[in-house]
Amino acid sequence: MKITFNGDPITLVGKHLSVGDDAPDFLVVDNTLKNVTLKDTSGKRIFVVVPSIDTSVCDMEVRKFNEKATNLDNVTVYVISMDLPFAQVRWCGAAGIDRVITLSDYKQKSFGKNYGTLIEEFCFLTRAIFVLDENNKITYVEYCKDVANEPDYEAALDAVK
């Protein structure tokens, strides 16, 4: 799969995942620095993977998923980035984000490696969406063709309904 960053090719570390795959485990931290693994998440989930919540496209994306989360029944939206948990808390507070859960992959980079989203050249995550069902099966995947592009919100939201 060819992914670019502002038109320049990048290298993603890890395996490209597809619909029907079992969701790989991971080790990230929440905003209190507590470890979180796949087992700590449950039910229908959307993993929204962004390079940094402090960038304009990521800001817009997280705000949109936060807004859409109000209309999702029994679905948890997780935003995963390499941002430090302290920066995630600060940004969410300033932006009024209260319906998504932010998780940081800064420590182990295991989400990025296990979900094929770690950008080798920059050591941050590419923009991607993963929808998981109650059995940890991936029901929707989108690796944005260019890191600077927004995902297909409606396709991801339709996949979780």
Stockholm file with secondary structure:
# STOCKHOLM 1.0

chainA/1-161         MKITFNGDPITLVGKHLSVGDDAPDFLVVDNTLKNVTLKDTSGKRIFVVVPSIDTSVCDMEVRKFNEKATNLDNVTVYVISMDLPFAQVRWCGAAGIDRVITLSDYKQKSFGKNYGTLIEEFCFLTRAIFVLDENNKITYVEYCKDVANEPDYEAALDAVK
#=GR chainA/1-161 SS CCCEETTEECCEESCCCCTTCBCCCCEEECTTSCEEEGGGCCSEEEEEECSCTTSHHHHHHHHHHHHHGGGCTTEEEEEEESSCHHHHHHHHHHHTCCSSEEEECTTTCHHHHHTTCEETTTTEECCEEEEECTTSBEEEEEECSBTTSCCCHHHHHHHHC
#=GC SS_cons         CCCEETTEECCEESCCCCTTCBCCCCEEECTTSCEEEGGGCCSEEEEEECSCTTSHHHHHHHHHHHHHGGGCTTEEEEEEESSCHHHHHHHHHHHTCCSSEEEECTTTCHHHHHTTCEETTTTEECCEEEEECTTSBEEEEEECSBTTSCCCHHHHHHHHC
//
